Amino acid sequence: ARERLMRIIDALPTLSSELLSETPQAAALVRSMALRAELAAVAGDSTEAGRWTSVVMTLWKGGDGDTQDVLARLGRAARRN
């Protein structure tokens, strides 16, 4: 799952910016980045976890309750590593 997720996110530079005009797709993209951070943390890859945690925190700073729950979880994982 981690490798497949990495391929999708790594392909972002090749995708059209129109992807971001679709709210569900844009939200799913950031959730994918959050999952990538969590998987990296579980795997003990603190560099990769920190990189994607930072990206998600930047994009979702000031978001609604659901996004804040994800940010809190990522923050806790970052402190453990």
Secondary structure, DSSP 8 states (H G I E B T S, - for coil): -HHHHHHHHHTGGGS-GGGGGSHHHHHHHHHHHHHHHHHHHHTT-HHHHHHHHHHHHHHHTT--HHHHHHHHHHHHHHHH-
